[in-house]
Amino acid sequence: MSVYQRGVRRRLAPMLDGDTRRIALAHAILLALPGVPVMRYGDEIGMGDDLSLPERYAVRTPMQWSAAANAGFSRAARDDLPVKPVASGRFRYQRINVETALRHPRSLLHRVRNMVLARTEYTEPGSLPFTLLTLKPDAVLGLLYRSESREVLMLANCSQQAVEVLLPPLAEGYWSPILEDKLYQDGLHGGKDARLALSGYGYRWFSRSLS
């Protein structure tokens, strides 16, 4: 599992049992936290690892671009590749690849892309401290950022159960949705006793202008 007593030689998808909901949630939390997010290539499509390889080579297999030979990474003969793509099991390149993911609007790739676009537009997590909200149920993580022009609220349900979240008092007014793991029917209006639905391993981001 670990290497050099300080690093993990596993990819995200195998550690989360290939569960797309949990993998997407992990990315949503990563991008909601302060600082510069660091992602390993291939995690955006749910690539696996090859534990038969030594040390960190387990997570350095070729990018899985397509279901073509060598995962579309190289035209060389497979035996000539110094490190070969994952070709067996649930994370094999014939099943998990960019070309396939691009064809499905709800794929992990599209979901992570939307998260990155949202994080690019809403830069508060990269530059400001957050307020950690006390929420019920406590399986829900809530982060609130405030800049001179707006507030940004980020929620993540770390439980597999769908929940109704009781929020602390928020500023009055309508909070515009930025990012959601699915289409929800309810909206967020500030004030006391605001409640929101969150699916199992779901996430929702909102913003409110201060101008």
Z-matrix of the N, CA and C atoms (Angstrom, degrees):
N
C 1 1.459
C 2 1.523 1 111.93
N 3 1.350 2 116.04 1 -45.83
C 4 1.458 3 119.93 2 -178.39
C 5 1.522 4 110.21 3 -111.71
N 6 1.333 5 115.33 4 164.08
C 7 1.453 6 121.25 5 -179.71
C 8 1.522 7 108.30 6 -142.53
N 9 1.313 8 116.82 7 143.11
C 10 1.466 9 122.94 8 -179.23
C 11 1.531 10 112.10 9 57.46
N 12 1.323 11 117.47 10 20.53
C 13 1.464 12 123.73 11 178.36
C 14 1.528 13 112.87 12 59.60
N 15 1.330 14 117.46 13 20.24
C 16 1.465 15 118.46 14 -179.73
C 17 1.524 16 113.23 15 -151.23
N 18 1.300 17 118.86 16 -10.58
C 19 1.457 18 120.61 17 -177.44
C 20 1.516 19 111.68 18 -122.59
N 21 1.311 20 116.21 19 157.20
C 22 1.461 21 122.32 20 179.15
C 23 1.521 22 108.86 21 -104.79
N 24 1.311 23 117.36 22 127.33
C 25 1.461 24 121.14 23 -178.31
C 26 1.522 25 111.03 24 -99.92
N 27 1.316 26 116.26 25 38.53
C 28 1.454 27 122.13 26 175.99
C 29 1.516 28 109.09 27 -126.32
N 30 1.326 29 115.27 28 154.05
C 31 1.458 30 120.51 29 170.83
C 32 1.527 31 109.28 30 -90.62
N 33 1.325 32 114.23 31 164.75
C 34 1.460 33 120.36 32 -177.15
C 35 1.524 34 112.07 33 -62.90
N 36 1.332 35 117.69 34 -46.90
C 37 1.469 36 120.88 35 -173.79
C 38 1.532 37 112.89 36 -59.05
N 39 1.331 38 120.36 37 -48.60
C 40 1.466 39 119.06 38 178.23
C 41 1.527 40 112.99 39 -63.51
N 42 1.332 41 117.21 40 -35.18
C 43 1.462 42 119.44 41 179.62
C 44 1.524 43 111.53 42 -66.14
N 45 1.335 44 116.88 43 -25.94
C 46 1.463 45 121.58 44 178.83
C 47 1.526 46 111.03 45 -104.50
N 48 1.325 47 116.44 46 21.16
C 49 1.468 48 123.07 47 173.54
C 50 1.525 49 112.49 48 59.45
N 51 1.325 50 117.33 49 28.67
C 52 1.460 51 120.77 50 177.30
C 53 1.515 52 114.46 51 68.64
N 54 1.332 53 118.41 52 13.46
C 55 1.465 54 122.57 53 -178.67
C 56 1.524 55 109.16 54 -77.52
N 57 1.329 56 116.89 55 107.72
C 58 1.463 57 121.24 56 -175.61
C 59 1.517 58 111.79 57 -58.80
N 60 1.324 59 118.04 58 -36.34
C 61 1.466 60 120.57 59 -179.88
C 62 1.527 61 110.73 60 -62.78
N 63 1.316 62 116.86 61 -44.40
C 64 1.467 63 120.44 62 -178.97
C 65 1.522 64 111.28 63 -71.06
N 66 1.323 65 116.86 64 -37.00
C 67 1.465 66 120.11 65 178.16
C 68 1.525 67 109.87 66 -64.98
N 69 1.329 68 116.77 67 -43.96
C 70 1.465 69 120.50 68 178.02
C 71 1.524 70 110.59 69 -62.87
N 72 1.331 71 117.29 70 -42.06
C 73 1.462 72 120.58 71 178.83
C 74 1.523 73 111.01 72 -61.50
N 75 1.326 74 117.41 73 -41.75
C 76 1.463 75 120.53 74 178.79
C 77 1.522 76 110.92 75 -59.71
N 78 1.332 77 117.09 76 -41.07
C 79 1.462 78 120.11 77 176.88
C 80 1.525 79 111.07 78 -66.64
N 81 1.335 80 117.00 79 -40.11
C 82 1.465 81 120.32 80 179.81
C 83 1.527 82 110.93 81 -62.53
N 84 1.335 83 117.00 82 -39.86
C 85 1.464 84 120.18 83 177.72
C 86 1.520 85 110.55 84 -68.40
N 87 1.326 86 117.01 85 -44.23
C 88 1.465 87 121.00 86 177.88
C 89 1.519 88 110.92 87 -54.14
N 90 1.326 89 116.58 88 -45.49
C 91 1.458 90 120.70 89 -175.93
C 92 1.523 91 112.52 90 -79.65
N 93 1.325 92 117.56 91 -11.54
C 94 1.464 93 120.94 92 176.68
C 95 1.527 94 112.11 93 -90.12
N 96 1.314 95 117.34 94 -17.49
C 97 1.455 96 121.34 95 -177.33
C 98 1.524 97 111.25 96 -81.62
N 99 1.327 98 117.58 97 156.37
C 100 1.468 99 120.02 98 -179.64
C 101 1.526 100 112.06 99 -69.22
N 102 1.314 101 114.88 100 161.57
C 103 1.450 102 120.26 101 178.81
C 104 1.515 103 112.74 102 93.46
N 105 1.320 104 115.07 103 -171.46
C 106 1.462 105 121.84 104 -177.84
C 107 1.529 106 109.26 105 -93.50
N 108 1.331 107 119.13 106 117.14
C 109 1.466 108 120.45 107 178.95
C 110 1.524 109 111.04 108 -71.81
N 111 1.322 110 116.66 109 139.40
C 112 1.465 111 122.12 110 178.79
C 113 1.523 112 108.07 111 -119.49
N 114 1.323 113 116.00 112 122.96
C 115 1.459 114 121.81 113 -179.60
C 116 1.521 115 109.34 114 -121.20
N 117 1.320 116 116.37 115 140.08
C 118 1.463 117 120.62 116 176.19
C 119 1.524 118 109.48 117 -85.32
N 120 1.324 119 116.48 118 138.17
C 121 1.463 120 119.86 119 179.57
C 122 1.521 121 109.74 120 -53.32
N 123 1.323 122 116.31 121 141.13
C 124 1.456 123 121.00 122 179.13
C 125 1.513 124 114.69 123 91.43
N 126 1.346 125 117.88 124 -22.43
C 127 1.466 126 119.29 125 178.46
C 128 1.520 127 111.24 126 -66.22
N 129 1.329 128 116.70 127 -24.29
C 130 1.465 129 119.82 128 -179.34
C 131 1.525 130 112.99 129 -72.17
N 132 1.330 131 117.53 130 -12.31
C 133 1.469 132 120.16 131 174.77
C 134 1.530 133 111.51 132 -114.55
N 135 1.331 134 116.80 133 -3.14
C 136 1.463 135 120.19 134 179.51
C 137 1.514 136 113.97 135 84.68
N 138 1.346 137 117.26 136 35.62
C 139 1.461 138 120.55 137 178.07
C 140 1.524 139 111.49 138 -63.32
N 141 1.336 140 115.32 139 151.83
C 142 1.449 141 121.32 140 176.80
C 143 1.521 142 111.66 141 -98.38
N 144 1.322 143 115.92 142 -170.08
C 145 1.463 144 121.30 143 179.83
C 146 1.528 145 109.39 144 -124.63
N 147 1.304 146 116.22 145 173.31
C 148 1.467 147 121.93 146 179.12
C 149 1.522 148 108.13 147 -127.07
N 150 1.321 149 116.35 148 94.36
C 151 1.459 150 120.87 149 -174.82
C 152 1.524 151 113.37 150 -73.78
N 153 1.339 152 117.21 151 -3.59
C 154 1.463 153 118.96 152 174.23
C 155 1.526 154 111.17 153 -76.54
N 156 1.326 155 116.68 154 -14.77
C 157 1.461 156 121.54 155 178.50
C 158 1.522 157 109.73 156 -86.72
N 159 1.333 158 117.11 157 150.08
C 160 1.467 159 119.65 158 -176.99
C 161 1.526 160 112.47 159 -76.74
N 162 1.323 161 114.16 160 152.74
C 163 1.460 162 122.47 161 170.42
C 164 1.532 163 111.58 162 48.91
N 165 1.330 164 116.54 163 -136.17
C 166 1.464 165 119.49 164 -175.08
C 167 1.526 166 113.74 165 -81.17
N 168 1.322 167 117.08 166 -1.80
C 169 1.467 168 118.68 167 175.02
C 170 1.527 169 110.93 168 -62.26
N 171 1.315 170 117.26 169 -18.73
C 172 1.466 171 120.76 170 178.96
C 173 1.524 172 112.11 171 -58.68
N 174 1.344 173 116.92 172 -30.29
C 175 1.470 174 120.56 173 -179.23
C 176 1.528 175 111.52 174 -110.21
N 177 1.330 176 116.58 175 15.47
C 178 1.467 177 120.55 176 -179.51
C 179 1.521 178 111.89 177 -113.53
N 180 1.315 179 116.41 178 28.47
C 181 1.461 180 119.84 179 176.25
C 182 1.523 181 109.66 180 -71.75
N 183 1.342 182 118.16 181 157.60
C 184 1.463 183 120.84 182 -176.70
C 185 1.527 184 113.09 183 -59.05
N 186 1.322 185 114.73 184 147.52
C 187 1.465 186 120.83 185 175.66
C 188 1.523 187 109.37 186 -59.15
N 189 1.322 188 116.22 187 136.91
C 190 1.461 189 121.43 188 -176.26
C 191 1.529 190 109.55 189 -94.84
N 192 1.327 191 115.11 190 89.24
C 193 1.463 192 120.84 191 -175.76
C 194 1.523 193 112.57 192 -79.49
N 195 1.307 194 117.41 193 -36.35
C 196 1.465 195 120.28 194 -175.99
C 197 1.524 196 109.62 195 -156.34
N 198 1.343 197 114.99 196 -179.91
C 199 1.467 198 120.54 197 177.37
C 200 1.521 199 111.76 198 -87.49
N 201 1.325 200 117.93 199 5.04
C 202 1.464 201 121.72 200 178.15
C 203 1.529 202 110.08 201 -70.41
N 204 1.327 203 115.60 202 172.89
C 205 1.463 204 120.40 203 -179.86
C 206 1.524 205 110.87 204 -53.28
N 207 1.319 206 116.33 205 140.56
C 208 1.464 207 123.08 206 -179.77
C 209 1.527 208 112.67 207 58.06
N 210 1.311 209 116.25 208 27.51
C 211 1.474 210 123.09 209 178.71
C 212 1.524 211 112.15 210 61.69
N 213 1.346 212 116.65 211 22.45
C 214 1.455 213 120.07 212 -178.78
C 215 1.512 214 113.45 213 72.65
N 216 1.335 215 117.09 214 9.18
C 217 1.463 216 121.76 215 -176.10
C 218 1.523 217 112.09 216 -84.89
N 219 1.326 218 116.96 217 -34.78
C 220 1.465 219 121.14 218 -176.13
C 221 1.522 220 110.09 219 -150.87
N 222 1.333 221 115.59 220 148.02
C 223 1.460 222 121.38 221 175.94
C 224 1.523 223 112.16 222 -91.95
N 225 1.312 224 116.48 223 -0.15
C 226 1.465 225 120.39 224 179.14
C 227 1.526 226 110.24 225 -67.63
N 228 1.322 227 115.37 226 160.39
C 229 1.463 228 119.56 227 174.16
C 230 1.528 229 108.99 228 -62.63
N 231 1.315 230 115.82 229 143.21
C 232 1.467 231 119.55 230 -175.94
C 233 1.528 232 111.73 231 -55.31
N 234 1.330 233 117.01 232 -39.62
C 235 1.461 234 119.99 233 -178.32
C 236 1.522 235 112.64 234 -67.51
N 237 1.340 236 116.95 235 -16.58
C 238 1.462 237 120.36 236 179.79
C 239 1.528 238 112.49 237 -87.39
N 240 1.315 239 117.74 238 -9.42
C 241 1.462 240 120.50 239 -179.20
C 242 1.528 241 110.25 240 -75.58
N 243 1.328 242 118.25 241 128.93
C 244 1.471 243 119.57 242 178.40
C 245 1.527 244 112.54 243 -65.16
N 246 1.329 245 116.35 244 -34.58
C 247 1.469 246 122.39 245 174.20
C 248 1.522 247 106.99 246 -132.62
N 249 1.299 248 117.34 247 128.63
C 250 1.469 249 121.59 248 -174.02
C 251 1.529 250 110.59 249 -97.34
N 252 1.335 251 117.12 250 150.40
C 253 1.469 252 119.90 251 176.53
C 254 1.526 253 111.21 252 -67.94
N 255 1.316 254 115.54 253 157.37
C 256 1.465 255 121.28 254 177.62
C 257 1.525 256 108.41 255 -66.74
N 258 1.336 257 117.34 256 117.80
C 259 1.467 258 121.21 257 -172.28
C 260 1.519 259 113.42 258 -118.07
N 261 1.321 260 118.29 259 7.34
C 262 1.463 261 120.34 260 179.02
C 263 1.522 262 109.10 261 -143.71
N 264 1.332 263 115.05 262 161.99
C 265 1.456 264 119.35 263 178.92
C 266 1.520 265 112.53 264 83.68
N 267 1.307 266 116.06 265 -177.56
C 268 1.464 267 121.24 266 -174.14
C 269 1.524 268 113.36 267 -68.52
N 270 1.348 269 117.89 268 -19.26
C 271 1.463 270 120.92 269 -179.16
C 272 1.531 271 112.51 270 -102.32
N 273 1.313 272 117.02 271 16.01
C 274 1.470 273 120.79 272 -179.15
C 275 1.529 274 110.50 273 -60.40
N 276 1.325 275 114.92 274 150.57
C 277 1.463 276 119.62 275 -174.75
C 278 1.517 277 112.96 276 -66.28
N 279 1.335 278 117.43 277 -24.77
C 280 1.467 279 119.58 278 177.94
C 281 1.533 280 111.13 279 -65.22
N 282 1.309 281 116.54 280 -21.55
C 283 1.472 282 121.71 281 -178.26
C 284 1.528 283 112.16 282 -105.89
N 285 1.325 284 116.85 283 -41.34
C 286 1.464 285 122.19 284 -177.77
C 287 1.520 286 108.39 285 -108.93
N 288 1.317 287 117.16 286 106.59
C 289 1.468 288 120.66 287 178.72
C 290 1.523 289 109.92 288 -158.36
N 291 1.311 290 115.63 289 163.39
C 292 1.468 291 121.77 290 -176.43
C 293 1.521 292 111.48 291 -63.89
N 294 1.318 293 117.14 292 -45.00
C 295 1.465 294 121.08 293 -176.78
C 296 1.526 295 111.08 294 -57.42
N 297 1.314 296 116.97 295 -45.07
C 298 1.466 297 120.54 296 178.54
C 299 1.523 298 111.06 297 -65.95
N 300 1.323 299 116.82 298 -43.09
C 301 1.468 300 120.85 299 -178.35
C 302 1.520 301 112.06 300 -62.78
N 303 1.325 302 117.20 301 -36.49
C 304 1.464 303 120.31 302 -178.93
C 305 1.521 304 112.28 303 -64.84
N 306 1.315 305 117.35 304 -24.26
C 307 1.468 306 120.69 305 -178.03
C 308 1.530 307 112.74 306 -80.77
N 309 1.327 308 116.94 307 -10.50
C 310 1.465 309 119.92 308 -175.40
C 311 1.534 310 109.75 309 -117.99
N 312 1.331 311 117.72 310 112.51
C 313 1.469 312 121.33 311 -175.89
C 314 1.529 313 114.18 312 -58.88
N 315 1.333 314 118.39 313 -26.41
C 316 1.461 315 120.89 314 -178.69
C 317 1.530 316 112.34 315 -101.02
N 318 1.313 317 116.53 316 17.07
C 319 1.464 318 119.58 317 179.24
C 320 1.525 319 110.56 318 -67.76
N 321 1.322 320 115.65 319 162.37
C 322 1.458 321 120.73 320 176.59
C 323 1.521 322 110.52 321 -58.44
N 324 1.308 323 117.99 322 -39.98
C 325 1.461 324 121.60 323 -179.70
C 326 1.522 325 111.17 324 -57.87
N 327 1.322 326 117.78 325 -47.92
C 328 1.462 327 120.56 326 179.99
C 329 1.524 328 110.90 327 -65.94
N 330 1.315 329 117.30 328 -37.23
C 331 1.461 330 120.01 329 -179.85
C 332 1.524 331 110.98 330 -66.48
N 333 1.316 332 117.14 331 -44.09
C 334 1.460 333 120.22 332 178.80
C 335 1.525 334 110.31 333 -66.86
N 336 1.322 335 116.75 334 -38.30
C 337 1.468 336 119.87 335 177.00
C 338 1.525 337 110.41 336 -58.98
N 339 1.325 338 117.37 337 -44.18
C 340 1.464 339 120.47 338 178.97
C 341 1.527 340 111.59 339 -63.98
N 342 1.326 341 116.85 340 -36.51
C 343 1.463 342 120.10 341 176.58
C 344 1.526 343 111.19 342 -63.08
N 345 1.331 344 115.88 343 -45.28
C 346 1.463 345 120.33 344 -178.67
C 347 1.525 346 110.30 345 -64.01
N 348 1.330 347 117.34 346 -41.57
C 349 1.462 348 120.42 347 177.49
C 350 1.524 349 110.88 348 -61.84
N 351 1.337 350 116.89 349 -41.55
C 352 1.464 351 120.34 350 178.75
C 353 1.524 352 110.69 351 -65.23
N 354 1.319 353 116.87 352 -43.06
C 355 1.466 354 120.50 353 179.46
C 356 1.525 355 110.54 354 -64.98
N 357 1.328 356 117.39 355 -33.91
C 358 1.461 357 120.84 356 178.51
C 359 1.526 358 110.99 357 -65.97
N 360 1.330 359 116.36 358 -38.75
C 361 1.474 360 120.48 359 -179.56
C 362 1.524 361 111.92 360 -78.41
N 363 1.316 362 116.27 361 -38.64
C 364 1.464 363 120.82 362 -178.87
C 365 1.525 364 107.79 363 -105.86
N 366 1.320 365 114.97 364 95.37
C 367 1.461 366 121.59 365 -168.66
C 368 1.529 367 113.57 366 -90.88
N 369 1.317 368 117.79 367 0.74
C 370 1.466 369 120.27 368 -176.87
C 371 1.531 370 113.60 369 -53.08
N 372 1.352 371 120.20 370 -43.78
C 373 1.474 372 118.82 371 -179.83
C 374 1.522 373 113.90 372 -60.73
N 375 1.315 374 117.73 373 -24.95
C 376 1.451 375 119.91 374 -178.19
C 377 1.511 376 114.25 375 -83.24
N 378 1.336 377 117.40 376 -9.83
C 379 1.458 378 118.23 377 -172.08
C 380 1.526 379 114.96 378 -138.47
N 381 1.331 380 118.39 379 -9.19
C 382 1.462 381 120.26 380 -173.65
C 383 1.528 382 111.36 381 -126.01
N 384 1.335 383 117.07 382 153.28
C 385 1.470 384 119.52 383 172.19
C 386 1.522 385 110.08 384 -72.54
N 387 1.324 386 116.32 385 161.03
C 388 1.462 387 120.33 386 -178.66
C 389 1.523 388 110.64 387 -116.73
N 390 1.317 389 114.49 388 161.84
C 391 1.459 390 121.85 389 169.05
C 392 1.521 391 107.52 390 -103.27
N 393 1.325 392 116.75 391 124.34
C 394 1.460 393 121.40 392 178.12
C 395 1.523 394 108.30 393 -84.84
N 396 1.322 395 117.02 394 117.55
C 397 1.452 396 121.78 395 -175.75
C 398 1.528 397 111.18 396 -84.97
N 399 1.315 398 115.70 397 143.63
C 400 1.461 399 121.56 398 172.75
C 401 1.520 400 108.01 399 -90.82
N 402 1.327 401 116.56 400 115.05
C 403 1.459 402 121.41 401 -172.47
C 404 1.521 403 110.93 402 -123.39
N 405 1.299 404 114.41 403 158.39
C 406 1.458 405 122.50 404 171.49
C 407 1.521 406 108.22 405 -123.66
N 408 1.349 407 117.50 406 127.46
C 409 1.464 408 128.22 407 -0.28
C 410 1.524 409 112.11 408 -72.70
N 411 1.327 410 115.66 409 161.59
C 412 1.463 411 119.30 410 -175.02
C 413 1.519 412 113.59 411 -77.17
N 414 1.332 413 118.07 412 -0.73
C 415 1.468 414 120.55 413 173.75
C 416 1.520 415 111.80 414 -75.46
N 417 1.327 416 116.89 415 -8.29
C 418 1.463 417 121.11 416 -177.69
C 419 1.522 418 109.81 417 -97.43
N 420 1.322 419 115.52 418 126.01
C 421 1.461 420 122.46 419 175.06
C 422 1.517 421 108.70 420 -89.93
N 423 1.324 422 116.73 421 130.68
C 424 1.456 423 121.05 422 178.03
C 425 1.516 424 111.33 423 -129.47
N 426 1.323 425 116.85 424 123.73
C 427 1.460 426 122.70 425 178.99
C 428 1.518 427 108.67 426 -121.62
N 429 1.329 428 116.61 427 133.81
C 430 1.461 429 121.79 428 179.50
C 431 1.518 430 109.07 429 -122.06
N 432 1.322 431 116.00 430 123.06
C 433 1.459 432 122.56 431 176.60
C 434 1.525 433 108.80 432 -110.42
N 435 1.324 434 116.14 433 145.85
C 436 1.464 435 120.54 434 179.70
C 437 1.524 436 109.32 435 -136.58
N 438 1.329 437 116.00 436 121.85
C 439 1.458 438 122.07 437 174.37
C 440 1.527 439 108.34 438 -110.19
N 441 1.314 440 117.19 439 -173.70
C 442 1.461 441 120.03 440 179.33
C 443 1.520 442 112.11 441 -69.08
N 444 1.317 443 117.27 442 -23.16
C 445 1.465 444 119.93 443 -173.52
C 446 1.522 445 114.62 444 -109.50
N 447 1.349 446 118.31 445 -18.81
C 448 1.460 447 118.51 446 -175.26
C 449 1.526 448 111.26 447 -163.70
N 450 1.326 449 113.78 448 167.93
C 451 1.456 450 122.41 449 171.66
C 452 1.525 451 108.38 450 -114.20
N 453 1.309 452 115.98 451 144.64
C 454 1.464 453 121.45 452 178.74
C 455 1.525 454 108.34 453 -127.39
N 456 1.321 455 115.88 454 124.51
C 457 1.463 456 122.64 455 -179.49
C 458 1.520 457 109.26 456 -111.97
N 459 1.332 458 116.60 457 130.16
C 460 1.458 459 121.83 458 -178.91
C 461 1.519 460 109.33 459 -126.45
N 462 1.329 461 116.25 460 123.41
C 463 1.460 462 122.68 461 -177.97
C 464 1.522 463 110.08 462 -119.89
N 465 1.332 464 116.54 463 142.60
C 466 1.466 465 121.47 464 178.75
C 467 1.521 466 108.93 465 -144.46
N 468 1.318 467 116.45 466 125.32
C 469 1.465 468 122.11 467 179.77
C 470 1.525 469 109.61 468 -94.41
N 471 1.318 470 117.19 469 110.05
C 472 1.460 471 121.79 470 -177.80
C 473 1.524 472 112.86 471 -86.67
N 474 1.323 473 116.43 472 8.13
C 475 1.459 474 121.91 473 177.88
C 476 1.522 475 110.26 474 -103.79
N 477 1.325 476 116.54 475 151.84
C 478 1.461 477 119.89 476 176.55
C 479 1.526 478 111.98 477 -77.96
N 480 1.333 479 116.95 478 -9.87
C 481 1.455 480 121.52 479 -179.05
C 482 1.527 481 110.79 480 -90.30
N 483 1.332 482 116.43 481 138.40
C 484 1.457 483 120.22 482 171.59
C 485 1.525 484 108.69 483 -65.34
N 486 1.325 485 117.12 484 141.72
C 487 1.463 486 120.94 485 -175.19
C 488 1.525 487 110.39 486 -136.75
N 489 1.325 488 114.97 487 161.29
C 490 1.456 489 122.38 488 167.04
C 491 1.518 490 106.78 489 -109.03
N 492 1.309 491 116.96 490 121.12
C 493 1.458 492 122.18 491 -173.53
C 494 1.520 493 109.72 492 -94.40
N 495 1.318 494 116.33 493 127.21
C 496 1.458 495 121.84 494 172.66
C 497 1.519 496 107.67 495 -92.62
N 498 1.329 497 115.61 496 116.24
C 499 1.456 498 120.99 497 -175.38
C 500 1.525 499 110.83 498 -93.23
N 501 1.329 500 117.69 499 151.73
C 502 1.463 501 120.23 500 172.70
C 503 1.528 502 109.16 501 -70.40
N 504 1.324 503 118.38 502 167.58
C 505 1.471 504 119.64 503 179.18
C 506 1.527 505 111.48 504 -54.33
N 507 1.316 506 115.71 505 128.50
C 508 1.459 507 122.35 506 177.81
C 509 1.520 508 109.20 507 -117.28
N 510 1.324 509 116.16 508 164.10
C 511 1.460 510 120.73 509 178.30
C 512 1.523 511 110.12 510 -57.61
N 513 1.320 512 115.97 511 141.09
C 514 1.458 513 121.25 512 -180.00
C 515 1.523 514 110.64 513 -62.03
N 516 1.317 515 115.73 514 153.97
C 517 1.457 516 120.79 515 176.87
C 518 1.514 517 112.33 516 112.90
N 519 1.312 518 114.43 517 177.07
C 520 1.470 519 121.38 518 -177.05
C 521 1.516 520 110.08 519 -87.78
N 522 1.314 521 115.93 520 132.83
C 523 1.455 522 122.58 521 176.17
C 524 1.530 523 108.05 522 -101.50
N 525 1.309 524 116.36 523 120.51
C 526 1.465 525 120.95 524 -176.37
C 527 1.527 526 110.73 525 -78.32
N 528 1.327 527 117.93 526 133.86
C 529 1.468 528 119.91 527 176.85
C 530 1.529 529 111.04 528 -70.00
N 531 1.319 530 115.84 529 137.01
C 532 1.467 531 122.60 530 177.40
C 533 1.520 532 110.25 531 -105.32
N 534 1.321 533 115.56 532 -46.42
C 535 1.463 534 121.42 533 -171.69
C 536 1.522 535 108.57 534 -151.51
N 537 1.336 536 116.41 535 137.61
C 538 1.461 537 121.35 536 178.58
C 539 1.524 538 109.35 537 -144.18
N 540 1.328 539 116.08 538 148.62
C 541 1.461 540 118.84 539 178.45
C 542 1.521 541 111.86 540 -75.27
N 543 1.332 542 116.91 541 -17.40
C 544 1.459 543 121.81 542 176.14
C 545 1.523 544 107.96 543 -158.53
N 546 1.312 545 117.40 544 177.40
C 547 1.459 546 121.26 545 177.97
C 548 1.526 547 109.08 546 -81.62
N 549 1.323 548 116.66 547 118.29
C 550 1.461 549 121.99 548 178.00
C 551 1.522 550 109.80 549 -102.45
N 552 1.324 551 115.57 550 152.57
C 553 1.457 552 120.81 551 -178.50
C 554 1.525 553 112.82 552 -89.72
N 555 1.326 554 117.34 553 -21.30
C 556 1.464 555 119.42 554 -177.93
C 557 1.519 556 110.97 555 -96.40
N 558 1.328 557 116.00 556 157.93
C 559 1.451 558 122.55 557 176.64
C 560 1.518 559 109.84 558 -118.75
N 561 1.311 560 115.78 559 176.21
C 562 1.460 561 120.78 560 -177.75
C 563 1.520 562 110.08 561 -114.31
N 564 1.318 563 115.41 562 120.10
C 565 1.460 564 122.82 563 173.98
C 566 1.525 565 107.16 564 -120.25
N 567 1.324 566 115.97 565 131.40
C 568 1.453 567 120.60 566 -175.97
C 569 1.514 568 113.00 567 -66.13
N 570 1.326 569 115.24 568 177.85
C 571 1.448 570 121.48 569 -178.12
C 572 1.515 571 110.81 570 114.92
N 573 1.319 572 115.95 571 -163.74
C 574 1.462 573 121.10 572 180.00
C 575 1.529 574 111.09 573 -87.17
N 576 1.316 575 114.81 574 152.55
C 577 1.470 576 122.38 575 173.03
C 578 1.526 577 113.33 576 59.10
N 579 1.325 578 117.02 577 33.28
C 580 1.466 579 119.69 578 175.41
C 581 1.525 580 109.08 579 -71.14
N 582 1.321 581 115.82 580 139.25
C 583 1.462 582 121.38 581 179.91
C 584 1.524 583 109.75 582 -129.50
N 585 1.319 584 115.13 583 147.92
C 586 1.462 585 121.14 584 -180.00
C 587 1.520 586 110.10 585 -140.87
N 588 1.318 587 116.31 586 145.30
C 589 1.461 588 121.46 587 173.96
C 590 1.524 589 109.75 588 -86.35
N 591 1.321 590 115.23 589 143.23
C 592 1.465 591 121.90 590 174.23
C 593 1.523 592 107.99 591 -139.18
N 594 1.308 593 116.84 592 128.04
C 595 1.458 594 120.62 593 177.41
C 596 1.524 595 110.25 594 -72.49
N 597 1.323 596 116.69 595 167.73
C 598 1.450 597 120.00 596 175.71
C 599 1.521 598 110.43 597 -58.94
N 600 1.333 599 116.41 598 128.59
C 601 1.468 600 123.16 599 -175.46
C 602 1.533 601 111.22 600 57.53
N 603 1.326 602 116.26 601 29.94
C 604 1.462 603 120.30 602 -178.76
C 605 1.522 604 112.44 603 -89.87
N 606 1.316 605 115.59 604 165.85
C 607 1.465 606 121.73 605 179.08
C 608 1.526 607 109.02 606 -146.45
N 609 1.323 608 115.28 607 148.24
C 610 1.463 609 121.23 608 177.82
C 611 1.525 610 108.71 609 -146.82
N 612 1.334 611 115.54 610 135.17
C 613 1.458 612 121.70 611 175.75
C 614 1.523 613 108.79 612 -119.05
N 615 1.347 614 115.84 613 142.46
C 616 1.459 615 121.60 614 179.69
C 617 1.525 616 109.69 615 -136.19
N 618 1.327 617 115.55 616 159.07
C 619 1.462 618 120.57 617 173.08
C 620 1.526 619 109.61 618 -137.19
N 621 1.314 620 115.27 619 155.10
C 622 1.460 621 121.99 620 176.89
C 623 1.510 622 108.28 621 -140.64
N 624 1.331 623 116.19 622 125.25
C 625 1.458 624 121.26 623 -179.77
C 626 1.524 625 110.22 624 -72.99
N 627 1.318 626 116.70 625 141.53
C 628 1.461 627 122.11 626 177.46
C 629 1.517 628 112.17 627 -99.42
N 630 1.317 629 116.80 628 0.14
C 631 1.468 630 120.01 629 -178.70
C 632 1.518 631 111.36 630 -88.03
